[in-house]
């Protein structure tokens, strides 16, 4: 009482958030696989460490990741994943709730909706069992495209994700929910989709029409260790007092320091004065020990679609023999050839699907059109992936999905779009 009186007389204010009656839950997802996507699972593992260290018990943290990085044959430190140069291991202790073929959009949505029956016999079977007094934190990191985020074998569309979040709200599955999303064009998952009256605050690594960025290239591992938006929020959470820092302050820091893409915010802006502890940690009586400030290292950020090429260019710089140089040069040439093949295929599909050259030019040029024809686009994307380019093999094909948005918005029938894909892609193959 005396201490409070002294603080009051000195004009100080107590920054502790009020103690809550509910629990804190978290869902962490890395939606990719393969060594070239190392950074996504590193992001997810680091996020788990923050949540666990700050008081959320493992039975209320659900982790979904392919789990093919820590013990990958290309990993020079087996069993260890790092998220920054010379960083500490972020893999140790991470729950193996859902991995390998269990990393799917359907499983992610069932976890969010608390559908225990649907997840019976799959992975750990853990789902959100949160209630009306609980706070929920969701972090997703992977590739993206207009109105979708990618998984190893398929994709999750904005409309389906919003329906799951609305279901959670309608069924009193949370008091407040925060969603951090790392992906190219990640803003499109929330823009014009996320209501401002269902107690959800979301931020995205990029606006609806631009790439997110990878960072921290590691010479030893020959891959990028993190994504810029992700490491910015996590390194901030590591070193700040979560009892005092607000969502708004973290958003401003991350927006300022992610100076390559435009970090965006969506949903209920009245939540921004809530503290990070109310989502990224346990209750206020849990002792918190922020980590010391990180030493500065260069971010060397590159657009996510350029990661594969950037890695090859790094490899080319350190080749020691003519044979090695020739091998890497051939891989670079193949990457450019694949990109040209994708571009030519998409242009041919568009030319054959539309009525005239003016319409074709519009479809190929406009990258900023909002999507309203969700069903057409979802089915067109699925057909394009199955018949033309598997996204986990030809990741650059995601960069051309805006043309399918435009075809659907131009009123081109789905049957015509998929029929032309069959003609063009079968002929190519």
N, C-alpha and C positions, 0 to 999 in steps of 0.2 A: 504493500500500500504506500509505504514511504517512497519507494523507488518510482512508482507511478506518479506520485505528487511532485517529486523532483523533476521528472521528465516533463510534466505539464507546465511547471513553472519556467522551465528552460525553453518552452515552445516546441518541444519534440512531440512526435506522434508515434504511437505503437503501430508497427507495420504487419503484425501477425494477422492472418486471415481468421475469421471465426471458425471454431471447431464445427465440423459438419456431422450429421447423423448417419450419412451413407458411406458406402465404400467407394474406392477408386479402382477402375478396371482399365485394361489397355489391350489393344490388338495391334500387332506389328507384323507387316507383310513386306517381303521382297518378292516381286512377281517374276523375276527372270531366272535363268540358269546359264551355265557356261562360264569358263574362266574369264572371258572378255567382259563379262558383267560382274566381276568381282565386287565392284563398288557397292552394288545394291545390297548384297548380303552383309557386307561390312557395315553399311548404314544401319541395317536392321539390327545387327548384333549390338552395335553401339547404343542404339535406342533402348534395347532391352537392358543394357547395363545401367543406363541412367534411371530407368523406371525401378529396377530392382534395388539399386543402391539407395534410392530415396524413399523406400518404404512400401512399394506395392509388392505384395507377396506373389510368388510364382503361380499360385492357383488362381490368381486374378490377372495374369499376363498371358496372352495367347500369341504364340509366334508361328508364323507360316513362312517358310523359305525352303528352297529346293535342297539345300545342304550338300552341294557338290563342290564347294570351294575349299573348306578347311583341310580336307584330305585329298584334294585334287593332285594328280601326278605332277602338275606344273607348280605346285606350291613349294617353295624352297624351305618353308618352315611348317612342316606337317602338323595339323591340329591347331594352328594359330591363324587368326585373321586380324589384320590391323586396319584402322580407318584413317590414318594419317602417317606421314613419313616418320619412321622410328617410333611409332606408336606402340602402346601396350596391347596385349591380346584382348579382343572384345568378344571372342567366341566362347571362352570358357564359361560353363554354367548355363548357356543359353538353352531354354527348353526346346525339345524336338517335338512340338505339337503336331505340325503338319509339314511334311516334306515330300520331295520327289513328285510322283504323279498326283499327290493330294493337294498340290498347289494349283487350285482352279478357281475361277470366278464363282462357281456354284458353292464351293465349300466356304469361301470367304463370306458370301452373303448369308449362308446358313449359320456361320459363326456369329455374325453381327446380329442376326435375328433370334439368336438363342435357340435354334432348331436342333435340340439334342437328339431327337429321333432320327433326323436326316444324317447326323454325323456319327451315329452308332457304328462301331467297327471301323471307323476311319481315323487314322492317327491316334492322338490321345483322346479324341472325342470331346475335348473341351470346347465350350461355347460361352458366349456372354450370358451370365445369369444375373445381370444387373437389374436394379429396380428403380423406382421413382425418386429415391433420394441419392442415387449413385451418380458419380461423374465418370465419363468414359473418354479415353484418349485413343485415337486411331492414327497410326503412321503407316503410309504406303510408299514404297519406292520401286520404280521400274521405268520401262519405256512407256511412251504414250503417243497419242495422235488425236485428231479432233474428236472430242466426245467419247474417248475410250482410253483405258489403261490396259497394258498388255500382261498376259500370263504366259507361261512357257508354251502352252499348246492352243491357247484361245485368247479371248479378250473380254473385258468387262465394260459395258457401255454406261454412259452417264445416267440414262433413264432408269436402268435397272438398279444402279447404286442409289439413286435418289428414292426409288420405291422402297428399298431396304431401310434407308434412314427414316423415311416417313413411317414405315411400319414400326420401327423402334420407338418413335415418338408417340404414335397412336396407342402403343401397347405399354406405355409408361416404363420403358427400359432404361431411362436415364433422367437425371435432373438437368445436366448440362453435358454437351459432347463437343470435343475439339478434334478436328481432322487436319493433319498435316500431310500434304501430297507432293511427292517428288516425281515428276515425269515431264517429258516434253508436252507442250500445249495443255498442261495440267489444269490451267484455269478454265478450260472448256468443260471440265467435269462439274463445275459449280456455277459458272456464269449463266444467268437466266434459268438455273435449275434449282439452286438451294434457296428455300424460303428464309425469310428473316425473322420468322415467328415460331420456330420449333426448337429454340435453345441450342443451336449448333453454330459454332464459329469455326471457319475453315481458312487455311492459307495454302497457297500453291506456289511451286517453285518458278512458274512462268505464267505469262498471260495466256489467253486461249489460242494464240497464233504463233508462238515462238518456242524455240528449244530451251530445255534446261541445260545445265552445264556440269560436266565431270571435272574433278580436280585431283591434285596430289598424285601425279604420275610417279611410279616406283620403278627404278631401273632394275632392281633385283627381281621383282615379280613381273615386270614388263606389262603392267596394267595400271589403271587408275584406281586409287584406293577409296575415293569418296565422291559424292556429288556436292556441289558448292552450297546450295540451299540447305541440304541436310546437315553437312558438317558445321555450317554456320549456326543453325539452331541448337545442335547438340553440344558444340564446344561452348556456346553461351550458357546452356543449361548446366554443363559440367562445372563451370567456374563462377556462377552467380548464386546468390541466396534465393532459392526457389520460394521461400516464405515471403519474400519482398517483391521479387520481379513479377511484373504483370504480363499477361498475354500481349497487351498493346506494346509494352516496351520491347519484348522479344521480337515482335513483328517488325517494329521500326529498325531494330538492330540488324535483323536478317535482311530486310529490304535494302538497307544502306550498304551492307557488306556483300550482298549478292549483286554485284554491279554489272553482271553480264546479261541477266534476264530480268524481267519485271515481276518481282514477287507480288502476289495479289492476296486480298482478303475478301471473304464472302460470309454471308449469313447474318447472325445476330451480333451487331456491333456493341450491344449493351454488355456483352460478356467480357469485353477486352480489359476491363479493370480487375478481373479475377486473377489470382496469382498462378504461377506455373505449378506450384505445389498442389493445387487443387486438381491437376490433371496428370502431372509427370511425377508425382510422389504420393506418399501416404498422408496421414493426418499430421497436424501441426506439432504434436508431441513427439514425433519421430526425430531423433537427433540427425541433423544434416551437416555434412562436412564438404563444402565445395572444394573441388580440386584446385591446385595452384594454376595460375595463368599458363597457357600453352606457349612454348617458344615459337616465334614467328618463322614460318616457312613459306616459300612461294606457292601460290595456288595454281599457276599455269593452267587456268581453266580453259576447256575446249567444249564446243557444243556437243551434246550427247551423240548426235548422228555422226560426228566426225571422230569418235573415239577409236574405232577400228583403224582408220587411216592414220590417225595421230600415233597410235602404238606402233604401226609399221614404220612410220617415219623415224620414231625414236630408235627402233631396232636397226634401221639402215645406218644411222649415225655411228653406231658402235660395232658394226660388222668389221671383222678382222681379215677375212679372206675374200678372194674374188668369188668363190663358190657361195659363201654366205650372202654376199652382196647381190649376186644374181638371183638367189632364192627369194630374198626379201623384195627385190625389185619386181620379180614376177608376181608376188602376192599383191603388191601395190597396183600393178597393171590390171590384175584380176579384179581388184576392188573397184577400180574405175570402170572396167568393162561391165561388171555386174550392175553398177549404178546406171550406166548408159542403157543396158538391156531393160532394166526396170522402167526407166524414163520412156524409152521407145515403146514398150508394151503398153504403158498407161496412155500415152498419146494415141496409139492405134485404137485402143478401146474407146477412148473419148470420140475420136474422129468417126468411128463406125456407129457409135450409139446415138449421136445427135443429128440434127437435121441439116445444119449448114455450118460454114466456117466461122461465122460470127459467134454462134453458140459455142462451138468448140473452143474458140479463143477465150470466151468468158469462163468456161469450165476450167480450162488449164491455167488461167491467169489469177482468178480471184481466190485468195487464201484466207479471207476474213469473213466469209458468210456464216451466219448463225444457222444451226441445224434445227429444223422443226419436223422433218420427215424421218423420225427416229426409226421406225420399223423398216422402211426402205433401206436406210443406211446400214442398219445392223445386219440385215440379210445380205446386202451387197458386200460388206466387209468380209463376212464369213465365207461367201462364195469366192471372193478374190483371194483370201488366204488359202482356201482348199484347192482351188484350180490353178492359181497363178504363182503365188509366192508365199511360202511359209515364213511368218514374221521372225521366228527364232533362228532362221537361216539367212533370210534376206531382210535384215532389220531396216534397211534404207527404204523398203517398200512402204513402211509406215509414213514416210514423209510425203507420199503421194495420195494418201487417203482423203485429203481435202477435195480431190476431184470427184470422189464418190458422194461427198456431201453436196457438191455442186450439181452433179447429175440428178440426185434425188430432189434437190430443191428446184431444179429446172423443170421438174415434172416428167422426166424420162422414166418410163415404166421399169419396174424391177425385172420383169421378164426380159425386156430388151437389154438391160444392163448385163444380166447374168448370161443371156444367150450370146452376146458379143464376147464376153469373157471366155466362154467355152470355145468359141471359134478362134480367137486370137491366141489364147494360152495353150490350147491343144496343138495349134500349128507351130508355136514356138518350141514346145517340148518335143 
